[in-house]
Every structure is written in C-alpha cells, then in structure tokens.
Amino acid sequence: MSEIETGPVAPSDLAWDERGLVPAVIQDADSGQVLMVAYMNRESLARSLREGEVWLWSRSRRT
C-alpha cells in the first residue's frame, strides 16, 4: 500500500473531539478489512498527508 486517499475534506471539516482528536480507521487496501481504529491529532494528520505514511496519536502516552 503506497498511497493515501485524500479528498476534498479539510481538517476543519472533521469531527474533532474535545481533546483535539479524530478517529482514524486503518484498512487493508485490497480487501477493505478494518485493521485498527486509532486516533490522530492535527499534527499527526498533517504529517501523514505530507509524508505519505500513517502517523497516529497515542492517547495513553500522549505522543
């Protein structure tokens, strides 16, 4: 899997929670199977889109 699908949705359009996090669903590119549900903050979302690989926010470690 080498690409991240992006669309016309701006980060400000997402449903950010009170901690500044949004759920991220990670799926297998071929089967569509959900592999995990995690969270992203604005920085991890921006970094994921910029670098082309997924960066997630750890709610327990806050990193």
PyMOL Python script that loads the backbone (N, CA, C, O; Angstrom):
from pymol import cmd

cmd.read_pdbstr("""\
ATOM      1  N   MET A   1       0.850  -1.166   0.000  1.00  0.00           N
ATOM      2  CA  MET A   1       0.000   0.000   0.000  1.00  0.00           C
ATOM      3  C   MET A   1       0.895   1.228   0.000  1.00  0.00           C
ATOM      4  O   MET A   1       1.654   1.445   0.944  1.00  0.00           O
ATOM      5  N   SER A   2       0.811   2.021  -1.038  1.00  0.00           N
ATOM      6  CA  SER A   2       1.728   3.141  -1.137  1.00  0.00           C
ATOM      7  C   SER A   2       1.046   4.487  -1.271  1.00  0.00           C
ATOM      8  O   SER A   2       1.727   5.503  -1.408  1.00  0.00           O
ATOM      9  N   GLU A   3      -0.270   4.526  -1.236  1.00  0.00           N
ATOM     10  CA  GLU A   3      -0.906   5.829  -1.356  1.00  0.00           C
ATOM     11  C   GLU A   3      -1.997   6.007  -0.314  1.00  0.00           C
ATOM     12  O   GLU A   3      -2.630   5.050   0.132  1.00  0.00           O
ATOM     13  N   ILE A   4      -2.189   7.237   0.050  1.00  0.00           N
ATOM     14  CA  ILE A   4      -3.248   7.599   0.979  1.00  0.00           C
ATOM     15  C   ILE A   4      -4.310   8.319   0.176  1.00  0.00           C
ATOM     16  O   ILE A   4      -4.017   9.278  -0.538  1.00  0.00           O
ATOM     17  N   GLU A   5      -5.552   7.854   0.295  1.00  0.00           N
ATOM     18  CA  GLU A   5      -6.631   8.511  -0.430  1.00  0.00           C
ATOM     19  C   GLU A   5      -6.996   9.801   0.280  1.00  0.00           C
ATOM     20  O   GLU A   5      -7.274   9.809   1.479  1.00  0.00           O
ATOM     21  N   THR A   6      -6.993  10.873  -0.461  1.00  0.00           N
ATOM     22  CA  THR A   6      -7.415  12.151   0.088  1.00  0.00           C
ATOM     23  C   THR A   6      -8.520  12.703  -0.781  1.00  0.00           C
ATOM     24  O   THR A   6      -8.587  12.418  -1.977  1.00  0.00           O
ATOM     25  N   GLY A   7      -9.360  13.468  -0.195  1.00  0.00           N
ATOM     26  CA  GLY A   7     -10.468  14.047  -0.934  1.00  0.00           C
ATOM     27  C   GLY A   7     -10.609  15.512  -0.603  1.00  0.00           C
ATOM     28  O   GLY A   7      -9.697  16.129  -0.053  1.00  0.00           O
ATOM     29  N   PRO A   8     -11.763  16.066  -0.943  1.00  0.00           N
ATOM     30  CA  PRO A   8     -11.968  17.498  -0.760  1.00  0.00           C
ATOM     31  C   PRO A   8     -12.352  17.890   0.670  1.00  0.00           C
ATOM     32  O   PRO A   8     -12.958  18.941   0.879  1.00  0.00           O
ATOM     33  N   VAL A   9     -12.008  17.066   1.641  1.00  0.00           N
ATOM     34  CA  VAL A   9     -12.359  17.360   3.028  1.00  0.00           C
ATOM     35  C   VAL A   9     -11.185  18.067   3.703  1.00  0.00           C
ATOM     36  O   VAL A   9     -10.060  17.568   3.695  1.00  0.00           O
ATOM     37  N   ALA A  10     -11.457  19.217   4.278  1.00  0.00           N
ATOM     38  CA  ALA A  10     -10.430  19.961   5.010  1.00  0.00           C
ATOM     39  C   ALA A  10     -10.410  19.500   6.464  1.00  0.00           C
ATOM     40  O   ALA A  10     -11.442  19.079   6.986  1.00  0.00           O
ATOM     41  N   PRO A  11      -9.254  19.571   7.127  1.00  0.00           N
ATOM     42  CA  PRO A  11      -9.199  19.179   8.539  1.00  0.00           C
ATOM     43  C   PRO A  11     -10.243  19.891   9.397  1.00  0.00           C
ATOM     44  O   PRO A  11     -10.741  19.313  10.362  1.00  0.00           O
ATOM     45  N   SER A  12     -10.574  21.109   9.066  1.00  0.00           N
ATOM     46  CA  SER A  12     -11.580  21.845   9.850  1.00  0.00           C
ATOM     47  C   SER A  12     -12.981  21.258   9.685  1.00  0.00           C
ATOM     48  O   SER A  12     -13.867  21.542  10.491  1.00  0.00           O
ATOM     49  N   ASP A  13     -13.191  20.439   8.644  1.00  0.00           N
ATOM     50  CA  ASP A  13     -14.486  19.798   8.411  1.00  0.00           C
ATOM     51  C   ASP A  13     -14.672  18.524   9.233  1.00  0.00           C
ATOM     52  O   ASP A  13     -15.788  18.011   9.326  1.00  0.00           O
ATOM     53  N   LEU A  14     -13.604  18.011   9.827  1.00  0.00           N
ATOM     54  CA  LEU A  14     -13.674  16.756  10.575  1.00  0.00           C
ATOM     55  C   LEU A  14     -14.274  16.978  11.958  1.00  0.00           C
ATOM     56  O   LEU A  14     -14.275  18.097  12.473  1.00  0.00           O
ATOM     57  N   ALA A  15     -14.781  15.909  12.550  1.00  0.00           N
ATOM     58  CA  ALA A  15     -15.424  15.975  13.872  1.00  0.00           C
ATOM     59  C   ALA A  15     -14.381  15.760  14.967  1.00  0.00           C
ATOM     60  O   ALA A  15     -14.274  14.664  15.519  1.00  0.00           O
ATOM     61  N   TRP A  16     -13.619  16.794  15.279  1.00  0.00           N
ATOM     62  CA  TRP A  16     -12.593  16.733  16.314  1.00  0.00           C
ATOM     63  C   TRP A  16     -13.264  16.684  17.679  1.00  0.00           C
ATOM     64  O   TRP A  16     -14.236  17.400  17.921  1.00  0.00           O
ATOM     65  N   ASP A  17     -12.747  15.836  18.580  1.00  0.00           N
ATOM     66  CA  ASP A  17     -13.331  15.777  19.920  1.00  0.00           C
ATOM     67  C   ASP A  17     -12.749  16.884  20.802  1.00  0.00           C
ATOM     68  O   ASP A  17     -11.945  17.695  20.342  1.00  0.00           O
ATOM     69  N   GLU A  18     -13.158  16.911  22.059  1.00  0.00           N
ATOM     70  CA  GLU A  18     -12.739  17.978  22.972  1.00  0.00           C
ATOM     71  C   GLU A  18     -11.244  17.951  23.274  1.00  0.00           C
ATOM     72  O   GLU A  18     -10.693  18.939  23.760  1.00  0.00           O
ATOM     73  N   ARG A  19     -10.581  16.825  22.989  1.00  0.00           N
ATOM     74  CA  ARG A  19      -9.126  16.716  23.192  1.00  0.00           C
ATOM     75  C   ARG A  19      -8.350  17.015  21.918  1.00  0.00           C
ATOM     76  O   ARG A  19      -7.122  16.927  21.902  1.00  0.00           O
ATOM     77  N   GLY A  20      -9.062  17.369  20.848  1.00  0.00           N
ATOM     78  CA  GLY A  20      -8.402  17.672  19.582  1.00  0.00           C
ATOM     79  C   GLY A  20      -8.023  16.434  18.797  1.00  0.00           C
ATOM     80  O   GLY A  20      -7.055  16.453  18.038  1.00  0.00           O
ATOM     81  N   LEU A  21      -8.784  15.343  18.971  1.00  0.00           N
ATOM     82  CA  LEU A  21      -8.501  14.081  18.288  1.00  0.00           C
ATOM     83  C   LEU A  21      -9.652  13.706  17.376  1.00  0.00           C
ATOM     84  O   LEU A  21     -10.799  14.095  17.597  1.00  0.00           O
ATOM     85  N   VAL A  22      -9.320  12.937  16.344  1.00  0.00           N
ATOM     86  CA  VAL A  22     -10.321  12.421  15.418  1.00  0.00           C
ATOM     87  C   VAL A  22     -10.022  10.933  15.197  1.00  0.00           C
ATOM     88  O   VAL A  22      -8.854  10.561  15.084  1.00  0.00           O
ATOM     89  N   PRO A  23     -11.048  10.072  15.132  1.00  0.00           N
ATOM     90  CA  PRO A  23     -10.803   8.654  14.882  1.00  0.00           C
ATOM     91  C   PRO A  23     -10.221   8.434  13.482  1.00  0.00           C
ATOM     92  O   PRO A  23     -10.592   9.116  12.527  1.00  0.00           O
ATOM     93  N   ALA A  24      -9.312   7.479  13.381  1.00  0.00           N
ATOM     94  CA  ALA A  24      -8.713   7.106  12.098  1.00  0.00           C
ATOM     95  C   ALA A  24      -8.905   5.604  11.912  1.00  0.00           C
ATOM     96  O   ALA A  24      -8.454   4.813  12.741  1.00  0.00           O
ATOM     97  N   VAL A  25      -9.565   5.211  10.841  1.00  0.00           N
ATOM     98  CA  VAL A  25      -9.806   3.800  10.554  1.00  0.00           C
ATOM     99  C   VAL A  25      -8.755   3.338   9.554  1.00  0.00           C
ATOM    100  O   VAL A  25      -8.662   3.877   8.451  1.00  0.00           O
ATOM    101  N   ILE A  26      -7.967   2.347   9.935  1.00  0.00           N
ATOM    102  CA  ILE A  26      -6.903   1.814   9.086  1.00  0.00           C
ATOM    103  C   ILE A  26      -7.433   0.539   8.444  1.00  0.00           C
ATOM    104  O   ILE A  26      -7.836  -0.394   9.139  1.00  0.00           O
ATOM    105  N   GLN A  27      -7.430   0.504   7.093  1.00  0.00           N
ATOM    106  CA  GLN A  27      -7.979  -0.626   6.351  1.00  0.00           C
ATOM    107  C   GLN A  27      -6.943  -1.220   5.417  1.00  0.00           C
ATOM    108  O   GLN A  27      -6.031  -0.532   4.959  1.00  0.00           O
ATOM    109  N   ASP A  28      -7.096  -2.516   5.137  1.00  0.00           N
ATOM    110  CA  ASP A  28      -6.305  -3.181   4.112  1.00  0.00           C
ATOM    111  C   ASP A  28      -6.719  -2.610   2.762  1.00  0.00           C
ATOM    112  O   ASP A  28      -7.908  -2.551   2.449  1.00  0.00           O
ATOM    113  N   ALA A  29      -5.748  -2.194   1.965  1.00  0.00           N
ATOM    114  CA  ALA A  29      -6.040  -1.547   0.685  1.00  0.00           C
ATOM    115  C   ALA A  29      -6.735  -2.477  -0.295  1.00  0.00           C
ATOM    116  O   ALA A  29      -7.538  -2.017  -1.108  1.00  0.00           O
ATOM    117  N   ASP A  30      -6.450  -3.769  -0.239  1.00  0.00           N
ATOM    118  CA  ASP A  30      -7.042  -4.708  -1.192  1.00  0.00           C
ATOM    119  C   ASP A  30      -8.405  -5.229  -0.742  1.00  0.00           C
ATOM    120  O   ASP A  30      -9.362  -5.227  -1.516  1.00  0.00           O
ATOM    121  N   SER A  31      -8.488  -5.669   0.502  1.00  0.00           N
ATOM    122  CA  SER A  31      -9.726  -6.307   0.964  1.00  0.00           C
ATOM    123  C   SER A  31     -10.710  -5.337   1.602  1.00  0.00           C
ATOM    124  O   SER A  31     -11.903  -5.627   1.682  1.00  0.00           O
ATOM    125  N   GLY A  32     -10.221  -4.190   2.056  1.00  0.00           N
ATOM    126  CA  GLY A  32     -11.083  -3.256   2.763  1.00  0.00           C
ATOM    127  C   GLY A  32     -11.295  -3.633   4.220  1.00  0.00           C
ATOM    128  O   GLY A  32     -12.010  -2.940   4.944  1.00  0.00           O
ATOM    129  N   GLN A  33     -10.675  -4.734   4.658  1.00  0.00           N
ATOM    130  CA  GLN A  33     -10.817  -5.180   6.039  1.00  0.00           C
ATOM    131  C   GLN A  33     -10.255  -4.126   6.990  1.00  0.00           C
ATOM    132  O   GLN A  33      -9.166  -3.596   6.769  1.00  0.00           O
ATOM    133  N   VAL A  34     -11.008  -3.828   8.049  1.00  0.00           N
ATOM    134  CA  VAL A  34     -10.540  -2.883   9.056  1.00  0.00           C
ATOM    135  C   VAL A  34      -9.453  -3.557   9.883  1.00  0.00           C
ATOM    136  O   VAL A  34      -9.674  -4.619  10.465  1.00  0.00           O
ATOM    137  N   LEU A  35      -8.282  -2.937   9.933  1.00  0.00           N
ATOM    138  CA  LEU A  35      -7.157  -3.481  10.680  1.00  0.00           C
ATOM    139  C   LEU A  35      -7.074  -2.893  12.080  1.00  0.00           C
ATOM    140  O   LEU A  35      -6.702  -3.583  13.029  1.00  0.00           O
ATOM    141  N   MET A  36      -7.422  -1.621  12.207  1.00  0.00           N
ATOM    142  CA  MET A  36      -7.417  -0.987  13.519  1.00  0.00           C
ATOM    143  C   MET A  36      -8.156   0.334  13.468  1.00  0.00           C
ATOM    144  O   MET A  36      -8.325   0.932  12.405  1.00  0.00           O
ATOM    145  N   VAL A  37      -8.588   0.772  14.616  1.00  0.00           N
ATOM    146  CA  VAL A  37      -9.143   2.110  14.775  1.00  0.00           C
ATOM    147  C   VAL A  37      -8.252   2.808  15.785  1.00  0.00           C
ATOM    148  O   VAL A  37      -8.039   2.306  16.889  1.00  0.00           O
ATOM    149  N   ALA A  38      -7.737   3.957  15.409  1.00  0.00           N
ATOM    150  CA  ALA A  38      -6.824   4.708  16.270  1.00  0.00           C
ATOM    151  C   ALA A  38      -7.240   6.175  16.223  1.00  0.00           C
ATOM    152  O   ALA A  38      -8.308   6.510  15.711  1.00  0.00           O
ATOM    153  N   TYR A  39      -6.396   7.039  16.757  1.00  0.00           N
ATOM    154  CA  TYR A  39      -6.713   8.461  16.781  1.00  0.00           C
ATOM    155  C   TYR A  39      -5.576   9.285  16.207  1.00  0.00           C
ATOM    156  O   TYR A  39      -4.407   8.910  16.291  1.00  0.00           O
ATOM    157  N   MET A  40      -5.945  10.417  15.622  1.00  0.00           N
ATOM    158  CA  MET A  40      -4.979  11.377  15.102  1.00  0.00           C
ATOM    159  C   MET A  40      -5.285  12.745  15.697  1.00  0.00           C
ATOM    160  O   MET A  40      -6.443  13.106  15.903  1.00  0.00           O
ATOM    161  N   ASN A  41      -4.216  13.502  15.970  1.00  0.00           N
ATOM    162  CA  ASN A  41      -4.401  14.906  16.271  1.00  0.00           C
ATOM    163  C   ASN A  41      -4.086  15.669  14.980  1.00  0.00           C
ATOM    164  O   ASN A  41      -3.764  15.052  13.964  1.00  0.00           O
ATOM    165  N   ARG A  42      -4.175  16.981  15.007  1.00  0.00           N
ATOM    166  CA  ARG A  42      -3.955  17.754  13.774  1.00  0.00           C
ATOM    167  C   ARG A  42      -2.542  17.560  13.228  1.00  0.00           C
ATOM    168  O   ARG A  42      -2.345  17.484  12.016  1.00  0.00           O
ATOM    169  N   GLU A  43      -1.566  17.481  14.123  1.00  0.00           N
ATOM    170  CA  GLU A  43      -0.185  17.297  13.688  1.00  0.00           C
ATOM    171  C   GLU A  43       0.013  15.938  13.012  1.00  0.00           C
ATOM    172  O   GLU A  43       0.651  15.859  11.963  1.00  0.00           O
ATOM    173  N   SER A  44      -0.526  14.872  13.602  1.00  0.00           N
ATOM    174  CA  SER A  44      -0.333  13.545  13.005  1.00  0.00           C
ATOM    175  C   SER A  44      -1.078  13.421  11.679  1.00  0.00           C
ATOM    176  O   SER A  44      -0.604  12.735  10.774  1.00  0.00           O
ATOM    177  N   LEU A  45      -2.234  14.070  11.546  1.00  0.00           N
ATOM    178  CA  LEU A  45      -2.942  14.068  10.264  1.00  0.00           C
ATOM    179  C   LEU A  45      -2.134  14.805   9.205  1.00  0.00           C
ATOM    180  O   LEU A  45      -1.960  14.304   8.094  1.00  0.00           O
ATOM    181  N   ALA A  46      -1.640  15.987   9.542  1.00  0.00           N
ATOM    182  CA  ALA A  46      -0.847  16.767   8.588  1.00  0.00           C
ATOM    183  C   ALA A  46       0.413  16.012   8.181  1.00  0.00           C
ATOM    184  O   ALA A  46       0.774  15.991   7.004  1.00  0.00           O
ATOM    185  N   ARG A  47       1.075  15.399   9.139  1.00  0.00           N
ATOM    186  CA  ARG A  47       2.304  14.650   8.852  1.00  0.00           C
ATOM    187  C   ARG A  47       2.013  13.435   7.971  1.00  0.00           C
ATOM    188  O   ARG A  47       2.784  13.126   7.062  1.00  0.00           O
ATOM    189  N   SER A  48       0.905  12.750   8.241  1.00  0.00           N
ATOM    190  CA  SER A  48       0.520  11.592   7.426  1.00  0.00           C
ATOM    191  C   SER A  48       0.292  11.995   5.977  1.00  0.00           C
ATOM    192  O   SER A  48       0.769  11.324   5.061  1.00  0.00           O
ATOM    193  N   LEU A  49      -0.425  13.076   5.767  1.00  0.00           N
ATOM    194  CA  LEU A  49      -0.704  13.535   4.403  1.00  0.00           C
ATOM    195  C   LEU A  49       0.561  14.035   3.716  1.00  0.00           C
ATOM    196  O   LEU A  49       0.760  13.796   2.525  1.00  0.00           O
ATOM    197  N   ARG A  50       1.409  14.725   4.459  1.00  0.00           N
ATOM    198  CA  ARG A  50       2.645  15.276   3.891  1.00  0.00           C
ATOM    199  C   ARG A  50       3.650  14.180   3.535  1.00  0.00           C
ATOM    200  O   ARG A  50       4.266  14.231   2.471  1.00  0.00           O
ATOM    201  N   GLU A  51       3.820  13.188   4.418  1.00  0.00           N
ATOM    202  CA  GLU A  51       4.870  12.184   4.244  1.00  0.00           C
ATOM    203  C   GLU A  51       4.410  10.914   3.541  1.00  0.00           C
ATOM    204  O   GLU A  51       5.240  10.110   3.116  1.00  0.00           O
ATOM    205  N   GLY A  52       3.090  10.720   3.412  1.00  0.00           N
ATOM    206  CA  GLY A  52       2.592   9.544   2.706  1.00  0.00           C
ATOM    207  C   GLY A  52       2.642   8.260   3.510  1.00  0.00           C
ATOM    208  O   GLY A  52       2.541   7.172   2.943  1.00  0.00           O
ATOM    209  N   GLU A  53       2.796   8.369   4.822  1.00  0.00           N
ATOM    210  CA  GLU A  53       2.706   7.214   5.709  1.00  0.00           C
ATOM    211  C   GLU A  53       1.905   7.632   6.932  1.00  0.00           C
ATOM    212  O   GLU A  53       1.811   8.818   7.245  1.00  0.00           O
ATOM    213  N   VAL A  54       1.337   6.665   7.611  1.00  0.00           N
ATOM    214  CA  VAL A  54       0.408   6.978   8.692  1.00  0.00           C
ATOM    215  C   VAL A  54       1.151   7.274   9.994  1.00  0.00           C
ATOM    216  O   VAL A  54       2.027   6.520  10.418  1.00  0.00           O
ATOM    217  N   TRP A  55       0.778   8.384  10.609  1.00  0.00           N
ATOM    218  CA  TRP A  55       1.251   8.770  11.936  1.00  0.00           C
ATOM    219  C   TRP A  55       0.020   8.850  12.831  1.00  0.00           C
ATOM    220  O   TRP A  55      -0.978   9.471  12.465  1.00  0.00           O
ATOM    221  N   LEU A  56       0.091   8.226  13.997  1.00  0.00           N
ATOM    222  CA  LEU A  56      -1.052   8.186  14.907  1.00  0.00           C
ATOM    223  C   LEU A  56      -0.695   8.832  16.238  1.00  0.00           C
ATOM    224  O   LEU A  56       0.479   8.992  16.571  1.00  0.00           O
ATOM    225  N   TRP A  57      -1.717   9.199  16.986  1.00  0.00           N
ATOM    226  CA  TRP A  57      -1.563   9.791  18.310  1.00  0.00           C
ATOM    227  C   TRP A  57      -1.887   8.730  19.351  1.00  0.00           C
ATOM    228  O   TRP A  57      -2.936   8.091  19.282  1.00  0.00           O
ATOM    229  N   SER A  58      -0.996   8.540  20.310  1.00  0.00           N
ATOM    230  CA  SER A  58      -1.239   7.589  21.395  1.00  0.00           C
ATOM    231  C   SER A  58      -1.976   8.308  22.521  1.00  0.00           C
ATOM    232  O   SER A  58      -1.426   9.206  23.158  1.00  0.00           O
ATOM    233  N   ARG A  59      -3.222   7.907  22.761  1.00  0.00           N
ATOM    234  CA  ARG A  59      -3.993   8.550  23.827  1.00  0.00           C
ATOM    235  C   ARG A  59      -3.424   8.223  25.197  1.00  0.00           C
ATOM    236  O   ARG A  59      -3.516   9.048  26.106  1.00  0.00           O
ATOM    237  N   SER A  60      -2.843   7.050  25.372  1.00  0.00           N
ATOM    238  CA  SER A  60      -2.313   6.674  26.685  1.00  0.00           C
ATOM    239  C   SER A  60      -0.952   7.319  26.962  1.00  0.00           C
ATOM    240  O   SER A  60      -0.670   7.714  28.093  1.00  0.00           O
ATOM    241  N   ARG A  61      -0.118   7.423  25.939  1.00  0.00           N
ATOM    242  CA  ARG A  61       1.208   8.022  26.124  1.00  0.00           C
ATOM    243  C   ARG A  61       1.231   9.502  25.771  1.00  0.00           C
ATOM    244  O   ARG A  61       2.178  10.217  26.100  1.00  0.00           O
ATOM    245  N   ARG A  62       0.169   9.956  25.093  1.00  0.00           N
ATOM    246  CA  ARG A  62       0.049  11.345  24.645  1.00  0.00           C
ATOM    247  C   ARG A  62       1.230  11.764  23.781  1.00  0.00           C
ATOM    248  O   ARG A  62       1.787  12.850  23.937  1.00  0.00           O
ATOM    249  N   THR A  63       1.603  10.854  22.847  1.00  0.00           N
ATOM    250  CA  THR A  63       2.692  11.152  21.907  1.00  0.00           C
ATOM    251  C   THR A  63       2.292  10.759  20.511  1.00  0.00           C
ATOM    252  O   THR A  63       3.071  10.930  19.574  1.00  0.00           O
TER     253      THR A  63
END
""", "prot")
cmd.dss("prot")
cmd.show_as("cartoon", "prot")
cmd.util.cbc("prot")
cmd.orient("prot")
